Amino acid sequence: MSQRTLLIVEDEARLRQVIADYFFQAKWNVVEAENGREALSLLEENVIDLIITDILMPVMDGWELCTTVRRRSNIPIIMLTSKSEDEDKLRGYKMGSDDYIGKPFSPMVLVAKANNLLDRTEGFISSSESVIKGTELAINRPAHEVKINGKAISLGPKEFDILLYLVKNRGIVLSRESILNQIWGYNYDGDIRVVDTQIKRLRAKIGNASDLIQTIPRYGYKFEVRA
């Protein structure tokens, strides 16, 4: 596995350094920004695997950064903030963030969350575009791009992660609980029906390939290539 690169967006220099030190120890490359505007410039200059961003920052806050990044890319985003209200978490998820951790936090837990988030989409998919044998699907993990018969389609971050998780476990029946825990995290306390909603959207977007995602009544889903 190639070395991962993290973009930390945090206006508090001391905290930014602490986070960077822990990720350096975990063998990550680290790029740092003081606000969202600086982060956008760095995204143009670097290949970034993950963004960890504070919410309350000058110039451009984490909300605006997340929204802007999602217009361009499906790079995984973890939002870091002192706010812990459910409304803020829901707002972050709606804007496209993949996880949420409140201050104070354990840097070791943050590294573990980051590794877990990226592990979902690595390993079975190479660093370049990979065609899924027996299907019309091709997945480019670094670009967060999916093609059907050579034509790119636009997937949201959760849809992309769900597809990768299903493909990684092809032929295995995955419960709704398993999908929820892997994609949204064990601390997610929302309705499990969010899995069905995202699967429905994913199927609609992949069109004729939707039959590759099979529904297992009263249990969950399975990705199965055609005979």
mmCIF file of the C-alpha atoms, coordinates in Angstrom:
data_MODEL
# 
_entry.id   MODEL 
# 
loop_
_atom_site.group_PDB 
_atom_site.id 
_atom_site.type_symbol 
_atom_site.label_atom_id 
_atom_site.label_alt_id 
_atom_site.label_comp_id 
_atom_site.label_asym_id 
_atom_site.label_entity_id 
_atom_site.label_seq_id 
_atom_site.pdbx_PDB_ins_code 
_atom_site.Cartn_x 
_atom_site.Cartn_y 
_atom_site.Cartn_z 
_atom_site.occupancy 
_atom_site.B_iso_or_equiv 
_atom_site.pdbx_formal_charge 
_atom_site.auth_seq_id 
_atom_site.auth_comp_id 
_atom_site.auth_asym_id 
_atom_site.auth_atom_id 
_atom_site.pdbx_PDB_model_num 
ATOM 1   C CA . MET A 1 1   ? 0.000   0.000   0.000   1.00 0.00 ? 1   MET A CA 1 
ATOM 2   C CA . SER A 1 2   ? 1.373   3.391   -0.964  1.00 0.00 ? 2   SER A CA 1 
ATOM 3   C CA . GLN A 1 3   ? 1.876   6.062   1.673   1.00 0.00 ? 3   GLN A CA 1 
ATOM 4   C CA . ARG A 1 4   ? -1.293  7.993   2.399   1.00 0.00 ? 4   ARG A CA 1 
ATOM 5   C CA . THR A 1 5   ? -1.457  11.783  2.410   1.00 0.00 ? 5   THR A CA 1 
ATOM 6   C CA . LEU A 1 6   ? -3.522  13.772  4.900   1.00 0.00 ? 6   LEU A CA 1 
ATOM 7   C CA . LEU A 1 7   ? -4.606  17.394  4.624   1.00 0.00 ? 7   LEU A CA 1 
ATOM 8   C CA . ILE A 1 8   ? -5.149  18.921  8.078   1.00 0.00 ? 8   ILE A CA 1 
ATOM 9   C CA . VAL A 1 9   ? -7.214  22.117  8.096   1.00 0.00 ? 9   VAL A CA 1 
ATOM 10  C CA . GLU A 1 10  ? -7.025  23.724  11.560  1.00 0.00 ? 10  GLU A CA 1 
ATOM 11  C CA . ASP A 1 11  ? -6.412  27.325  12.588  1.00 0.00 ? 11  ASP A CA 1 
ATOM 12  C CA . GLU A 1 12  ? -4.948  26.388  15.992  1.00 0.00 ? 12  GLU A CA 1 
ATOM 13  C CA . ALA A 1 13  ? -1.275  25.763  15.247  1.00 0.00 ? 13  ALA A CA 1 
ATOM 14  C CA . ARG A 1 14  ? -0.535  23.723  18.372  1.00 0.00 ? 14  ARG A CA 1 
ATOM 15  C CA . LEU A 1 15  ? -3.413  21.297  17.763  1.00 0.00 ? 15  LEU A CA 1 
ATOM 16  C CA . ARG A 1 16  ? -2.513  21.059  14.088  1.00 0.00 ? 16  ARG A CA 1 
ATOM 17  C CA . GLN A 1 17  ? 1.035   20.065  15.047  1.00 0.00 ? 17  GLN A CA 1 
ATOM 18  C CA . VAL A 1 18  ? -0.169  17.423  17.517  1.00 0.00 ? 18  VAL A CA 1 
ATOM 19  C CA . ILE A 1 19  ? -2.361  15.830  14.848  1.00 0.00 ? 19  ILE A CA 1 
ATOM 20  C CA . ALA A 1 20  ? 0.452   15.982  12.308  1.00 0.00 ? 20  ALA A CA 1 
ATOM 21  C CA . ASP A 1 21  ? 2.911   14.324  14.711  1.00 0.00 ? 21  ASP A CA 1 
ATOM 22  C CA . TYR A 1 22  ? 0.594   11.352  15.311  1.00 0.00 ? 22  TYR A CA 1 
ATOM 23  C CA . PHE A 1 23  ? -0.021  10.848  11.611  1.00 0.00 ? 23  PHE A CA 1 
ATOM 24  C CA . PHE A 1 24  ? 3.708   11.127  10.874  1.00 0.00 ? 24  PHE A CA 1 
ATOM 25  C CA . GLN A 1 25  ? 4.271   8.349   13.414  1.00 0.00 ? 25  GLN A CA 1 
ATOM 26  C CA . ALA A 1 26  ? 1.623   6.290   11.601  1.00 0.00 ? 26  ALA A CA 1 
ATOM 27  C CA . LYS A 1 27  ? 3.649   6.711   8.347   1.00 0.00 ? 27  LYS A CA 1 
ATOM 28  C CA . TRP A 1 28  ? 1.336   9.224   6.674   1.00 0.00 ? 28  TRP A CA 1 
ATOM 29  C CA . ASN A 1 29  ? 2.404   12.217  4.618   1.00 0.00 ? 29  ASN A CA 1 
ATOM 30  C CA . VAL A 1 30  ? 0.874   15.386  6.062   1.00 0.00 ? 30  VAL A CA 1 
ATOM 31  C CA . VAL A 1 31  ? -0.028  18.702  4.444   1.00 0.00 ? 31  VAL A CA 1 
ATOM 32  C CA . GLU A 1 32  ? -1.267  21.559  6.659   1.00 0.00 ? 32  GLU A CA 1 
ATOM 33  C CA . ALA A 1 33  ? -3.618  24.512  6.132   1.00 0.00 ? 33  ALA A CA 1 
ATOM 34  C CA . GLU A 1 34  ? -4.847  27.232  8.502   1.00 0.00 ? 34  GLU A CA 1 
ATOM 35  C CA . ASN A 1 35  ? -8.249  27.717  6.852   1.00 0.00 ? 35  ASN A CA 1 
ATOM 36  C CA . GLY A 1 36  ? -10.493 26.452  4.082   1.00 0.00 ? 36  GLY A CA 1 
ATOM 37  C CA . ARG A 1 37  ? -9.234  28.817  1.428   1.00 0.00 ? 37  ARG A CA 1 
ATOM 38  C CA . GLU A 1 38  ? -5.631  27.732  1.943   1.00 0.00 ? 38  GLU A CA 1 
ATOM 39  C CA . ALA A 1 39  ? -6.798  24.104  1.913   1.00 0.00 ? 39  ALA A CA 1 
ATOM 40  C CA . LEU A 1 40  ? -8.412  24.526  -1.509  1.00 0.00 ? 40  LEU A CA 1 
ATOM 41  C CA . SER A 1 41  ? -5.126  25.849  -2.889  1.00 0.00 ? 41  SER A CA 1 
ATOM 42  C CA . LEU A 1 42  ? -3.243  22.863  -1.474  1.00 0.00 ? 42  LEU A CA 1 
ATOM 43  C CA . LEU A 1 43  ? -5.771  20.476  -3.024  1.00 0.00 ? 43  LEU A CA 1 
ATOM 44  C CA . GLU A 1 44  ? -4.797  21.856  -6.414  1.00 0.00 ? 44  GLU A CA 1 
ATOM 45  C CA . GLU A 1 45  ? -1.119  21.122  -5.729  1.00 0.00 ? 45  GLU A CA 1 
ATOM 46  C CA . ASN A 1 46  ? -1.224  17.759  -3.944  1.00 0.00 ? 46  ASN A CA 1 
ATOM 47  C CA . VAL A 1 47  ? -2.818  14.325  -4.260  1.00 0.00 ? 47  VAL A CA 1 
ATOM 48  C CA . ILE A 1 48  ? -4.782  14.083  -1.012  1.00 0.00 ? 48  ILE A CA 1 
ATOM 49  C CA . ASP A 1 49  ? -6.265  10.849  0.356   1.00 0.00 ? 49  ASP A CA 1 
ATOM 50  C CA . LEU A 1 50  ? -8.100  12.319  3.369   1.00 0.00 ? 50  LEU A CA 1 
ATOM 51  C CA . ILE A 1 51  ? -9.096  15.708  4.766   1.00 0.00 ? 51  ILE A CA 1 
ATOM 52  C CA . ILE A 1 52  ? -9.460  16.398  8.488   1.00 0.00 ? 52  ILE A CA 1 
ATOM 53  C CA . THR A 1 53  ? -10.950 19.832  9.011   1.00 0.00 ? 53  THR A CA 1 
ATOM 54  C CA . ASP A 1 54  ? -12.010 21.990  11.903  1.00 0.00 ? 54  ASP A CA 1 
ATOM 55  C CA . ILE A 1 55  ? -15.389 23.718  11.513  1.00 0.00 ? 55  ILE A CA 1 
ATOM 56  C CA . LEU A 1 56  ? -14.927 27.108  13.152  1.00 0.00 ? 56  LEU A CA 1 
ATOM 57  C CA . MET A 1 57  ? -12.107 28.867  11.281  1.00 0.00 ? 57  MET A CA 1 
ATOM 58  C CA . PRO A 1 58  ? -11.485 32.349  9.862   1.00 0.00 ? 58  PRO A CA 1 
ATOM 59  C CA . VAL A 1 59  ? -11.516 33.191  6.132   1.00 0.00 ? 59  VAL A CA 1 
ATOM 60  C CA . MET A 1 60  ? -13.351 29.992  5.150   1.00 0.00 ? 60  MET A CA 1 
ATOM 61  C CA . ASP A 1 61  ? -14.878 27.630  7.715   1.00 0.00 ? 61  ASP A CA 1 
ATOM 62  C CA . GLY A 1 62  ? -15.225 23.870  7.591   1.00 0.00 ? 62  GLY A CA 1 
ATOM 63  C CA . TRP A 1 63  ? -18.826 23.953  6.367   1.00 0.00 ? 63  TRP A CA 1 
ATOM 64  C CA . GLU A 1 64  ? -17.934 25.959  3.274   1.00 0.00 ? 64  GLU A CA 1 
ATOM 65  C CA . LEU A 1 65  ? -14.802 23.905  2.672   1.00 0.00 ? 65  LEU A CA 1 
ATOM 66  C CA . CYS A 1 66  ? -16.743 20.642  2.807   1.00 0.00 ? 66  CYS A CA 1 
ATOM 67  C CA . THR A 1 67  ? -19.406 21.949  0.426   1.00 0.00 ? 67  THR A CA 1 
ATOM 68  C CA . THR A 1 68  ? -16.798 23.247  -2.026  1.00 0.00 ? 68  THR A CA 1 
ATOM 69  C CA . VAL A 1 69  ? -14.750 20.034  -1.975  1.00 0.00 ? 69  VAL A CA 1 
ATOM 70  C CA . ARG A 1 70  ? -17.861 17.934  -2.590  1.00 0.00 ? 70  ARG A CA 1 
ATOM 71  C CA . ARG A 1 71  ? -18.580 19.851  -5.778  1.00 0.00 ? 71  ARG A CA 1 
ATOM 72  C CA . ARG A 1 72  ? -15.211 18.684  -7.109  1.00 0.00 ? 72  ARG A CA 1 
ATOM 73  C CA . SER A 1 73  ? -14.288 15.437  -5.417  1.00 0.00 ? 73  SER A CA 1 
ATOM 74  C CA . ASN A 1 74  ? -15.298 12.532  -3.174  1.00 0.00 ? 74  ASN A CA 1 
ATOM 75  C CA . ILE A 1 75  ? -12.135 12.736  -1.040  1.00 0.00 ? 75  ILE A CA 1 
ATOM 76  C CA . PRO A 1 76  ? -13.067 11.386  2.423   1.00 0.00 ? 76  PRO A CA 1 
ATOM 77  C CA . ILE A 1 77  ? -13.602 14.140  5.009   1.00 0.00 ? 77  ILE A CA 1 
ATOM 78  C CA . ILE A 1 78  ? -13.545 13.957  8.817   1.00 0.00 ? 78  ILE A CA 1 
ATOM 79  C CA . MET A 1 79  ? -14.925 17.038  10.551  1.00 0.00 ? 79  MET A CA 1 
ATOM 80  C CA . LEU A 1 80  ? -13.213 18.070  13.785  1.00 0.00 ? 80  LEU A CA 1 
ATOM 81  C CA . THR A 1 81  ? -14.951 20.463  16.160  1.00 0.00 ? 81  THR A CA 1 
ATOM 82  C CA . SER A 1 82  ? -15.786 21.394  19.724  1.00 0.00 ? 82  SER A CA 1 
ATOM 83  C CA . LYS A 1 83  ? -19.461 21.246  18.810  1.00 0.00 ? 83  LYS A CA 1 
ATOM 84  C CA . SER A 1 84  ? -21.228 18.008  19.702  1.00 0.00 ? 84  SER A CA 1 
ATOM 85  C CA . GLU A 1 85  ? -24.908 18.715  19.036  1.00 0.00 ? 85  GLU A CA 1 
ATOM 86  C CA . ASP A 1 86  ? -26.759 16.263  16.805  1.00 0.00 ? 86  ASP A CA 1 
ATOM 87  C CA . GLU A 1 87  ? -27.841 19.122  14.542  1.00 0.00 ? 87  GLU A CA 1 
ATOM 88  C CA . ASP A 1 88  ? -24.212 19.911  13.733  1.00 0.00 ? 88  ASP A CA 1 
ATOM 89  C CA . LYS A 1 89  ? -23.437 16.264  13.013  1.00 0.00 ? 89  LYS A CA 1 
ATOM 90  C CA . LEU A 1 90  ? -26.431 15.968  10.703  1.00 0.00 ? 90  LEU A CA 1 
ATOM 91  C CA . ARG A 1 91  ? -25.436 19.171  8.937   1.00 0.00 ? 91  ARG A CA 1 
ATOM 92  C CA . GLY A 1 92  ? -21.955 17.791  8.362   1.00 0.00 ? 92  GLY A CA 1 
ATOM 93  C CA . TYR A 1 93  ? -23.245 14.493  6.976   1.00 0.00 ? 93  TYR A CA 1 
ATOM 94  C CA . LYS A 1 94  ? -25.681 16.289  4.676   1.00 0.00 ? 94  LYS A CA 1 
ATOM 95  C CA . MET A 1 95  ? -22.806 18.383  3.328   1.00 0.00 ? 95  MET A CA 1 
ATOM 96  C CA . GLY A 1 96  ? -20.886 15.233  2.500   1.00 0.00 ? 96  GLY A CA 1 
ATOM 97  C CA . SER A 1 97  ? -18.568 14.632  5.455   1.00 0.00 ? 97  SER A CA 1 
ATOM 98  C CA . ASP A 1 98  ? -17.758 10.982  6.137   1.00 0.00 ? 98  ASP A CA 1 
ATOM 99  C CA . ASP A 1 99  ? -17.140 11.118  9.877   1.00 0.00 ? 99  ASP A CA 1 
ATOM 100 C CA . TYR A 1 100 ? -17.257 13.517  12.792  1.00 0.00 ? 100 TYR A CA 1 
ATOM 101 C CA . ILE A 1 101 ? -15.179 13.706  15.980  1.00 0.00 ? 101 ILE A CA 1 
ATOM 102 C CA . GLY A 1 102 ? -15.593 16.212  18.799  1.00 0.00 ? 102 GLY A CA 1 
ATOM 103 C CA . LYS A 1 103 ? -12.953 17.955  20.884  1.00 0.00 ? 103 LYS A CA 1 
ATOM 104 C CA . PRO A 1 104 ? -11.320 16.965  23.135  1.00 0.00 ? 104 PRO A CA 1 
ATOM 105 C CA . PHE A 1 105 ? -10.310 13.762  21.396  1.00 0.00 ? 105 PHE A CA 1 
ATOM 106 C CA . SER A 1 106 ? -7.609  11.112  21.420  1.00 0.00 ? 106 SER A CA 1 
ATOM 107 C CA . PRO A 1 107 ? -5.151  11.585  18.520  1.00 0.00 ? 107 PRO A CA 1 
ATOM 108 C CA . MET A 1 108 ? -4.716  7.812   18.457  1.00 0.00 ? 108 MET A CA 1 
ATOM 109 C CA . VAL A 1 109 ? -8.461  7.364   17.951  1.00 0.00 ? 109 VAL A CA 1 
ATOM 110 C CA . LEU A 1 110 ? -8.385  9.971   15.186  1.00 0.00 ? 110 LEU A CA 1 
ATOM 111 C CA . VAL A 1 111 ? -5.618  8.044   13.385  1.00 0.00 ? 111 VAL A CA 1 
ATOM 112 C CA . ALA A 1 112 ? -7.599  4.815   13.803  1.00 0.00 ? 112 ALA A CA 1 
ATOM 113 C CA . LYS A 1 113 ? -10.720 6.459   12.362  1.00 0.00 ? 113 LYS A CA 1 
ATOM 114 C CA . ALA A 1 114 ? -8.716  7.751   9.411   1.00 0.00 ? 114 ALA A CA 1 
ATOM 115 C CA . ASN A 1 115 ? -7.175  4.362   8.678   1.00 0.00 ? 115 ASN A CA 1 
ATOM 116 C CA . ASN A 1 116 ? -10.538 2.618   9.005   1.00 0.00 ? 116 ASN A CA 1 
ATOM 117 C CA . LEU A 1 117 ? -12.178 5.095   6.647   1.00 0.00 ? 117 LEU A CA 1 
ATOM 118 C CA . LEU A 1 118 ? -9.581  4.529   3.930   1.00 0.00 ? 118 LEU A CA 1 
ATOM 119 C CA . ASP A 1 119 ? -9.302  0.776   4.501   1.00 0.00 ? 119 ASP A CA 1 
ATOM 120 C CA . ARG A 1 120 ? -12.856 0.434   3.180   1.00 0.00 ? 120 ARG A CA 1 
ATOM 121 C CA . THR A 1 121 ? -11.723 1.476   -0.276  1.00 0.00 ? 121 THR A CA 1 
ATOM 122 C CA . GLU A 1 122 ? -8.212  0.029   -0.428  1.00 0.00 ? 122 GLU A CA 1 
ATOM 123 C CA . GLY A 1 123 ? -6.650  -3.401  -0.724  1.00 0.00 ? 123 GLY A CA 1 
ATOM 124 C CA . PHE A 1 124 ? -8.758  -5.081  -3.357  1.00 0.00 ? 124 PHE A CA 1 
ATOM 125 C CA . ILE A 1 125 ? -8.761  -2.040  -5.649  1.00 0.00 ? 125 ILE A CA 1 
ATOM 126 C CA . SER A 1 126 ? -5.423  -1.102  -7.184  1.00 0.00 ? 126 SER A CA 1 
ATOM 127 C CA . SER A 1 127 ? -4.005  2.423   -7.275  1.00 0.00 ? 127 SER A CA 1 
ATOM 128 C CA . SER A 1 128 ? -5.287  2.799   -10.834 1.00 0.00 ? 128 SER A CA 1 
ATOM 129 C CA . GLU A 1 129 ? -8.551  1.990   -12.548 1.00 0.00 ? 129 GLU A CA 1 
ATOM 130 C CA . SER A 1 130 ? -9.722  -1.578  -11.906 1.00 0.00 ? 130 SER A CA 1 
ATOM 131 C CA . VAL A 1 131 ? -12.326 -3.399  -13.978 1.00 0.00 ? 131 VAL A CA 1 
ATOM 132 C CA . ILE A 1 132 ? -14.562 -5.672  -11.898 1.00 0.00 ? 132 ILE A CA 1 
ATOM 133 C CA . LYS A 1 133 ? -14.515 -8.969  -13.793 1.00 0.00 ? 133 LYS A CA 1 
ATOM 134 C CA . GLY A 1 134 ? -17.907 -10.270 -14.809 1.00 0.00 ? 134 GLY A CA 1 
ATOM 135 C CA . THR A 1 135 ? -19.421 -6.786  -14.765 1.00 0.00 ? 135 THR A CA 1 
ATOM 136 C CA . GLU A 1 136 ? -19.497 -3.584  -16.772 1.00 0.00 ? 136 GLU A CA 1 
ATOM 137 C CA . LEU A 1 137 ? -18.100 -1.679  -13.775 1.00 0.00 ? 137 LEU A CA 1 
ATOM 138 C CA . ALA A 1 138 ? -14.680 -0.075  -13.479 1.00 0.00 ? 138 ALA A CA 1 
ATOM 139 C CA . ILE A 1 139 ? -13.572 1.649   -10.276 1.00 0.00 ? 139 ILE A CA 1 
ATOM 140 C CA . ASN A 1 140 ? -10.789 4.196   -9.932  1.00 0.00 ? 140 ASN A CA 1 
ATOM 141 C CA . ARG A 1 141 ? -10.258 4.457   -6.177  1.00 0.00 ? 141 ARG A CA 1 
ATOM 142 C CA . PRO A 1 142 ? -7.850  7.445   -6.025  1.00 0.00 ? 142 PRO A CA 1 
ATOM 143 C CA . ALA A 1 143 ? -10.100 9.478   -8.329  1.00 0.00 ? 143 ALA A CA 1 
ATOM 144 C CA . HIS A 1 144 ? -13.252 8.229   -6.558  1.00 0.00 ? 144 HIS A CA 1 
ATOM 145 C CA . GLU A 1 145 ? -14.627 7.510   -10.022 1.00 0.00 ? 145 GLU A CA 1 
ATOM 146 C CA . VAL A 1 146 ? -16.896 4.750   -11.270 1.00 0.00 ? 146 VAL A CA 1 
ATOM 147 C CA . LYS A 1 147 ? -17.451 3.935   -14.923 1.00 0.00 ? 147 LYS A CA 1 
ATOM 148 C CA . ILE A 1 148 ? -20.097 1.789   -16.566 1.00 0.00 ? 148 ILE A CA 1 
ATOM 149 C CA . ASN A 1 149 ? -19.142 0.537   -20.021 1.00 0.00 ? 149 ASN A CA 1 
ATOM 150 C CA . GLY A 1 150 ? -16.463 3.233   -20.084 1.00 0.00 ? 150 GLY A CA 1 
ATOM 151 C CA . LYS A 1 151 ? -18.796 6.095   -19.173 1.00 0.00 ? 151 LYS A CA 1 
ATOM 152 C CA . ALA A 1 152 ? -18.178 7.895   -15.863 1.00 0.00 ? 152 ALA A CA 1 
ATOM 153 C CA . ILE A 1 153 ? -21.078 8.265   -13.446 1.00 0.00 ? 153 ILE A CA 1 
ATOM 154 C CA . SER A 1 154 ? -21.369 10.591  -10.470 1.00 0.00 ? 154 SER A CA 1 
ATOM 155 C CA . LEU A 1 155 ? -21.719 8.949   -7.062  1.00 0.00 ? 155 LEU A CA 1 
ATOM 156 C CA . GLY A 1 156 ? -22.019 10.602  -3.678  1.00 0.00 ? 156 GLY A CA 1 
ATOM 157 C CA . PRO A 1 157 ? -19.367 9.706   -1.059  1.00 0.00 ? 157 PRO A CA 1 
ATOM 158 C CA . LYS A 1 158 ? -21.607 7.247   0.791   1.00 0.00 ? 158 LYS A CA 1 
ATOM 159 C CA . GLU A 1 159 ? -22.780 5.633   -2.449  1.00 0.00 ? 159 GLU A CA 1 
ATOM 160 C CA . PHE A 1 160 ? -19.157 5.236   -3.539  1.00 0.00 ? 160 PHE A CA 1 
ATOM 161 C CA . ASP A 1 161 ? -18.129 3.706   -0.194  1.00 0.00 ? 161 ASP A CA 1 
ATOM 162 C CA . ILE A 1 162 ? -21.102 1.311   -0.186  1.00 0.00 ? 162 ILE A CA 1 
ATOM 163 C CA . LEU A 1 163 ? -20.313 0.102   -3.696  1.00 0.00 ? 163 LEU A CA 1 
ATOM 164 C CA . LEU A 1 164 ? -16.668 -0.503  -2.762  1.00 0.00 ? 164 LEU A CA 1 
ATOM 165 C CA . TYR A 1 165 ? -17.673 -2.357  0.406   1.00 0.00 ? 165 TYR A CA 1 
ATOM 166 C CA . LEU A 1 166 ? -20.088 -4.578  -1.510  1.00 0.00 ? 166 LEU A CA 1 
ATOM 167 C CA . VAL A 1 167 ? -17.561 -5.298  -4.276  1.00 0.00 ? 167 VAL A CA 1 
ATOM 168 C CA . LYS A 1 168 ? -14.818 -6.035  -1.747  1.00 0.00 ? 168 LYS A CA 1 
ATOM 169 C CA . ASN A 1 169 ? -17.124 -8.621  -0.181  1.00 0.00 ? 169 ASN A CA 1 
ATOM 170 C CA . ARG A 1 170 ? -18.546 -9.928  -3.455  1.00 0.00 ? 170 ARG A CA 1 
ATOM 171 C CA . GLY A 1 171 ? -20.554 -13.115 -3.017  1.00 0.00 ? 171 GLY A CA 1 
ATOM 172 C CA . ILE A 1 172 ? -20.967 -12.475 0.716   1.00 0.00 ? 172 ILE A CA 1 
ATOM 173 C CA . VAL A 1 173 ? -24.314 -11.484 2.200   1.00 0.00 ? 173 VAL A CA 1 
ATOM 174 C CA . LEU A 1 174 ? -23.854 -8.282  4.207   1.00 0.00 ? 174 LEU A CA 1 
ATOM 175 C CA . SER A 1 175 ? -26.406 -7.314  6.818   1.00 0.00 ? 175 SER A CA 1 
ATOM 176 C CA . ARG A 1 176 ? -27.784 -3.791  6.993   1.00 0.00 ? 176 ARG A CA 1 
ATOM 177 C CA . GLU A 1 177 ? -26.098 -3.477  10.384  1.00 0.00 ? 177 GLU A CA 1 
ATOM 178 C CA . SER A 1 178 ? -22.728 -4.438  8.894   1.00 0.00 ? 178 SER A CA 1 
ATOM 179 C CA . ILE A 1 179 ? -23.075 -1.887  6.102   1.00 0.00 ? 179 ILE A CA 1 
ATOM 180 C CA . LEU A 1 180 ? -24.204 0.797   8.538   1.00 0.00 ? 180 LEU A CA 1 
ATOM 181 C CA . ASN A 1 181 ? -21.265 0.184   10.889  1.00 0.00 ? 181 ASN A CA 1 
ATOM 182 C CA . GLN A 1 182 ? -18.683 0.081   8.102   1.00 0.00 ? 182 GLN A CA 1 
ATOM 183 C CA . ILE A 1 183 ? -19.889 3.146   6.217   1.00 0.00 ? 183 ILE A CA 1 
ATOM 184 C CA . TRP A 1 184 ? -21.351 5.394   8.910   1.00 0.00 ? 184 TRP A CA 1 
ATOM 185 C CA . GLY A 1 185 ? -19.365 4.107   11.923  1.00 0.00 ? 185 GLY A CA 1 
ATOM 186 C CA . TYR A 1 186 ? -20.387 2.396   15.125  1.00 0.00 ? 186 TYR A CA 1 
ATOM 187 C CA . ASN A 1 187 ? -21.331 5.681   16.777  1.00 0.00 ? 187 ASN A CA 1 
ATOM 188 C CA . TYR A 1 188 ? -23.960 6.532   14.166  1.00 0.00 ? 188 TYR A CA 1 
ATOM 189 C CA . ASP A 1 189 ? -27.323 6.671   15.921  1.00 0.00 ? 189 ASP A CA 1 
ATOM 190 C CA . GLY A 1 190 ? -29.578 7.390   12.941  1.00 0.00 ? 190 GLY A CA 1 
ATOM 191 C CA . ASP A 1 191 ? -32.192 5.145   11.325  1.00 0.00 ? 191 ASP A CA 1 
ATOM 192 C CA . ILE A 1 192 ? -30.857 1.941   9.758   1.00 0.00 ? 192 ILE A CA 1 
ATOM 193 C CA . ARG A 1 193 ? -33.170 2.587   6.807   1.00 0.00 ? 193 ARG A CA 1 
ATOM 194 C CA . VAL A 1 194 ? -30.544 5.072   5.581   1.00 0.00 ? 194 VAL A CA 1 
ATOM 195 C CA . VAL A 1 195 ? -28.781 1.986   4.161   1.00 0.00 ? 195 VAL A CA 1 
ATOM 196 C CA . ASP A 1 196 ? -31.806 1.105   2.004   1.00 0.00 ? 196 ASP A CA 1 
ATOM 197 C CA . THR A 1 197 ? -32.103 4.715   0.852   1.00 0.00 ? 197 THR A CA 1 
ATOM 198 C CA . GLN A 1 198 ? -28.465 4.879   -0.248  1.00 0.00 ? 198 GLN A CA 1 
ATOM 199 C CA . ILE A 1 199 ? -28.671 1.472   -1.959  1.00 0.00 ? 199 ILE A CA 1 
ATOM 200 C CA . LYS A 1 200 ? -31.765 2.636   -3.869  1.00 0.00 ? 200 LYS A CA 1 
ATOM 201 C CA . ARG A 1 201 ? -29.911 5.761   -5.054  1.00 0.00 ? 201 ARG A CA 1 
ATOM 202 C CA . LEU A 1 202 ? -26.838 3.718   -5.961  1.00 0.00 ? 202 LEU A CA 1 
ATOM 203 C CA . ARG A 1 203 ? -28.872 1.272   -8.027  1.00 0.00 ? 203 ARG A CA 1 
ATOM 204 C CA . ALA A 1 204 ? -30.591 4.107   -9.864  1.00 0.00 ? 204 ALA A CA 1 
ATOM 205 C CA . LYS A 1 205 ? -27.238 5.616   -10.807 1.00 0.00 ? 205 LYS A CA 1 
ATOM 206 C CA . ILE A 1 206 ? -25.598 2.404   -12.022 1.00 0.00 ? 206 ILE A CA 1 
ATOM 207 C CA . GLY A 1 207 ? -28.611 1.622   -14.204 1.00 0.00 ? 207 GLY A CA 1 
ATOM 208 C CA . ASN A 1 208 ? -28.334 -1.709  -16.045 1.00 0.00 ? 208 ASN A CA 1 
ATOM 209 C CA . ALA A 1 209 ? -25.694 -2.849  -13.564 1.00 0.00 ? 209 ALA A CA 1 
ATOM 210 C CA . SER A 1 210 ? -28.127 -2.505  -10.658 1.00 0.00 ? 210 SER A CA 1 
ATOM 211 C CA . ASP A 1 211 ? -28.878 -6.244  -10.737 1.00 0.00 ? 211 ASP A CA 1 
ATOM 212 C CA . LEU A 1 212 ? -25.343 -6.852  -9.465  1.00 0.00 ? 212 LEU A CA 1 
ATOM 213 C CA . ILE A 1 213 ? -26.558 -5.647  -6.052  1.00 0.00 ? 213 ILE A CA 1 
ATOM 214 C CA . GLN A 1 214 ? -28.946 -8.303  -4.806  1.00 0.00 ? 214 GLN A CA 1 
ATOM 215 C CA . THR A 1 215 ? -31.439 -7.809  -1.975  1.00 0.00 ? 215 THR A CA 1 
ATOM 216 C CA . ILE A 1 216 ? -31.517 -10.558 0.637   1.00 0.00 ? 216 ILE A CA 1 
ATOM 217 C CA . PRO A 1 217 ? -35.027 -10.312 2.164   1.00 0.00 ? 217 PRO A CA 1 
ATOM 218 C CA . ARG A 1 218 ? -35.181 -9.354  5.836   1.00 0.00 ? 218 ARG A CA 1 
ATOM 219 C CA . TYR A 1 219 ? -31.376 -9.261  6.060   1.00 0.00 ? 219 TYR A CA 1 
ATOM 220 C CA . GLY A 1 220 ? -29.308 -7.119  3.727   1.00 0.00 ? 220 GLY A CA 1 
ATOM 221 C CA . TYR A 1 221 ? -27.485 -7.076  0.401   1.00 0.00 ? 221 TYR A CA 1 
ATOM 222 C CA . LYS A 1 222 ? -24.965 -8.990  -1.685  1.00 0.00 ? 222 LYS A CA 1 
ATOM 223 C CA . PHE A 1 223 ? -22.826 -8.048  -4.701  1.00 0.00 ? 223 PHE A CA 1 
ATOM 224 C CA . GLU A 1 224 ? -22.818 -10.951 -7.151  1.00 0.00 ? 224 GLU A CA 1 
ATOM 225 C CA . VAL A 1 225 ? -21.231 -11.008 -10.577 1.00 0.00 ? 225 VAL A CA 1 
ATOM 226 C CA . ARG A 1 226 ? -23.224 -12.604 -13.384 1.00 0.00 ? 226 ARG A CA 1 
ATOM 227 C CA . ALA A 1 227 ? -22.548 -16.192 -14.415 1.00 0.00 ? 227 ALA A CA 1 
# 
